């Protein structure tokens, strides 16, 4: 179960798709997910959007939080917080905060992006060390900003078998996520049935996942592109995350 909340956010990031110049989200949006580890209710994760000015420029300030609960928390305590500051004009991150505590694993880091120089300044507050890393992508994203950047994709022309590639800066290097469109279907949720895109991110098998095709996801087939369900087969057990609550989406969700 180590770092399963990090996986959750990475998985949610992977559930979106081809950008345009608008924002398919707005200030005040709130998404909450219930996490199940096998038959146990493992905890919750949430994403909240506010607006702010960062270095004199309008930004979306997104906060992602995750915590374990119930029986799981008694033997595996998780308290994670992620933040990203997304430039409204470019849809690229300026700052990313990662402060997590998962069992005995902790991290307290701040990432500062310089897109002109293609560098990231990493302030490791736990180790009291500052380092610089380079990236080659012309549109690098962090773990959270990628989700919101990709939600602006126009999915109308995507068809079964199409692939999407996403560059995300995580920890101290660039990761390339590859997604495959599996099709469209009607998805049953606690709110009713809604049209959904079914996708598969290709993950690295071995340490966390049983195989590269261990994860399946569903996202609303509309302009919101909100994740509805994640299923993953892990090397030990299985993980599921479901949409538990939502508020102030930019476009109405059409449940039947």
C-alpha positions in Angstrom: 0.0 0.0 0.0 3.0 2.3 0.2 2.5 5.5 -1.8 -1.0 4.5 -3.0 -2.3 8.0 -2.6 0.5 9.2 -4.9 -0.7 6.6 -7.4 -4.2 7.8 -7.0 -3.4 11.3 -8.0 -1.2 10.1 -10.8 -4.1 7.9 -12.0 -6.6 10.8 -11.8 -4.2 12.9 -13.8 -4.1 10.2 -16.5 -7.9 10.3 -16.9 -8.1 13.3 -19.1 -7.3 14.3 -22.6 -6.3 17.4 -26.2 -6.1 21.0 -25.1 -7.7 24.1 -26.4 -7.4 27.7 -25.1 -10.3 27.6 -22.6 -10.6 26.2 -19.1 -13.1 23.4 -18.6 -13.1 24.1 -14.9 -13.6 27.1 -12.6 -12.9 28.6 -9.2 -14.7 26.8 -6.5 -14.8 23.4 -8.1 -14.5 20.5 -5.6 -14.1 16.8 -6.3 -13.9 14.1 -3.7 -13.0 10.4 -4.1 -13.6 7.5 -1.8 -10.7 5.0 -1.9 -11.1 1.3 -1.4 -8.3 -1.1 -0.8 -9.8 -4.5 -1.4 -12.9 -4.7 0.7 -11.8 -2.0 3.1 -12.7 1.7 2.9 -9.2 3.0 2.8 -9.8 6.8 2.9 -10.6 9.9 0.8 -8.9 12.2 -1.7 -10.1 15.6 -2.8 -9.3 18.3 -5.3 -10.2 22.0 -4.8 -9.7 25.0 -7.1 -9.3 28.7 -6.0 -7.9 31.7 -7.8 -4.8 33.7 -6.7 -2.0 35.9 -8.0 1.4 34.4 -8.1 4.4 36.6 -9.0 1.9 39.2 -10.3 0.1 36.8 -12.6 -3.4 35.3 -12.3 -3.2 31.7 -11.3 -5.4 28.8 -10.4 -4.4 27.4 -7.0 -5.3 23.8 -6.8 -5.1 21.8 -3.6 -5.2 18.0 -3.5 -5.5 16.2 -0.2 -5.6 12.5 0.7 -5.9 10.7 4.0 -6.5 7.2 5.2 -9.4 6.4 7.5 -11.1 3.6 9.5 -9.4 0.3 10.0 -6.7 1.1 7.4 -5.6 4.2 9.3 -4.9 2.1 12.4 -2.0 0.3 10.7 -1.2 2.7 7.8 -1.6 6.4 8.5 -1.7 8.6 5.4 -1.9 12.5 5.4 -1.0 13.9 2.0 -1.2 17.4 0.6 -0.3 18.5 -3.0 -0.6 22.1 -4.4 -0.1 23.5 -7.8 -0.2 27.1 -9.1 -1.3 27.1 -12.7 -0.8 30.2 -14.9 -4.2 31.0 -16.4 -2.7 32.3 -19.6 -0.4 29.4 -20.4 -2.1 26.5 -18.5 1.4 25.6 -17.2 2.5 25.2 -13.6 4.6 27.8 -11.9 4.9 26.1 -8.5 4.2 22.7 -7.1 4.1 21.7 -3.4 4.4 18.1 -2.3 4.0 17.5 1.5 3.2 13.8 2.3 3.2 11.4 5.2 2.5 7.8 4.4 3.4 5.4 7.2 7.1 6.0 7.7 7.5 7.6 4.3 7.6 11.5 4.3 8.4 14.2 1.7 8.3 18.0 2.0 9.2 19.6 -1.3 8.5 22.7 -3.4 9.1 22.8 -7.2 9.6 26.1 -9.0 9.2 25.9 -12.8 11.1 28.1 -15.2 9.6 27.3 -18.6 11.9 29.7 -20.5 15.0 28.0 -19.3 13.3 24.5 -19.0 14.5 24.1 -15.5 12.9 23.1 -12.2 14.3 24.4 -8.8 13.5 21.8 -6.2 13.5 23.0 -2.5 13.7 19.8 -0.4 12.6 21.3 2.9 13.0 18.0 4.8 16.6 17.5 3.6 17.3 21.2 3.7 18.7 21.0 0.2 18.1 22.9 -3.1 18.8 21.3 -6.5 18.0 22.1 -10.1 16.8 19.8 -12.8 16.3 20.3 -16.6 13.5 19.1 -18.7 13.2 18.8 -22.5 9.4 19.0 -22.9 7.9 22.1 -24.4 4.9 21.7 -22.2 5.9 20.1 -18.9 3.3 19.6 -16.2 3.4 18.6 -12.6 1.3 15.9 -11.0 -1.7 18.1 -10.4 -1.5 20.7 -13.1 -1.5 17.9 -15.7 -5.0 16.9 -14.7 -6.4 20.4 -15.2 -4.3 21.1 -18.4 -5.6 17.8 -20.0 -9.2 18.4 -19.0 -9.2 21.1 -21.7 -8.7 18.4 -24.4 -11.3 18.0 -27.1 -12.2 14.4 -27.0 -15.0 14.4 -29.6 -12.6 13.0 -32.3 -10.9 10.4 -30.2 -11.8 6.8 -31.1 -11.1 3.4 -29.7 -7.4 2.4 -30.0 -6.1 6.0 -30.0 -3.1 6.8 -27.8 -2.3 10.0 -25.9 1.2 10.9 -24.4 1.7 13.2 -21.5 4.9 14.6 -20.0 4.8 15.0 -16.2 7.7 16.1 -14.0 7.6 14.0 -10.8 10.2 13.7 -8.0 13.2 14.7 -10.0 12.6 13.6 -13.6 10.2 13.6 -16.5 7.7 10.7 -16.8 6.0 9.9 -20.0 2.4 8.6 -19.5 0.9 6.7 -22.4 -2.9 6.3 -22.5 -5.1 4.2 -24.7 -8.8 4.9 -25.5 -10.7 1.7 -24.8 -14.1 3.0 -25.9 -17.3 4.7 -24.8 -20.0 3.4 -22.5 -22.7 4.3 -20.1 -21.3 4.4 -16.5 -23.4 3.7 -13.4 -22.6 5.9 -10.4 -24.2 6.8 -7.1 -25.7 9.8 -8.9 -27.1 7.9 -11.8 -25.9 6.8 -15.2 -23.7 9.0 -17.3 -21.8 8.8 -20.6 -18.1 7.9 -20.0 -14.8 7.4 -21.8 -13.0 4.2 -20.8 -9.2 4.5 -20.9 -6.1 2.6 -19.9 -2.8 4.2 -18.8 0.2 2.0 -19.4 2.1 1.7 -16.1 5.4 0.0 -15.1 4.8 -3.5 -13.8 6.6 -5.0 -10.9 6.9 -2.9 -7.7 3.3 -1.6 -7.5 1.3 -3.0 -10.4 0.9 -6.7 -11.4 1.4 -5.8 -15.1 1.5 -2.8 -17.5 -2.2 -3.0 -18.2 -3.3 -3.2 -14.5 -5.3 0.0 -14.5 -8.6 0.9 -16.0 -10.4 4.2 -15.7 -13.6 6.0 -16.7 -14.0 9.8 -17.2 -17.1 11.8 -18.1 -17.5 12.0 -21.9 -18.2 15.7 -21.8 -16.3 19.0 -21.5 -15.8 18.5 -17.7 -13.7 15.3 -18.2 -14.2 14.4 -14.5 -12.8 11.1 -13.3 -15.6 8.7 -12.2 -13.9 5.5 -11.4 -10.4 4.0 -11.2 -9.6 0.3 -10.8 -6.1 -1.1 -10.4 -4.7 -4.5 -9.7 -1.6 -4.1 -7.4 1.1 -6.6 -6.6 -0.6 -6.9 -3.3 -4.4 -6.5 -3.4 -6.5 -4.2 -5.5 -7.4 -0.5 -5.4 -10.5 1.4 -6.4 -11.4 5.1 -6.3 -14.9 6.3 -7.0 -16.4 9.8 -7.3 -18.0 10.5 -3.9 -18.9 14.2 -4.1 -18.6 17.1 -6.5 -19.5 20.8 -6.5 -19.4 23.8 -8.8 -18.3 22.0 -12.1 -18.2 24.5 -15.0 -20.7 22.5 -17.0 -23.6 20.4 -15.7 -23.2 16.7 -15.3 -26.0 14.9 -17.1 -26.8 11.9 -14.9 -29.9 9.8 -15.8 
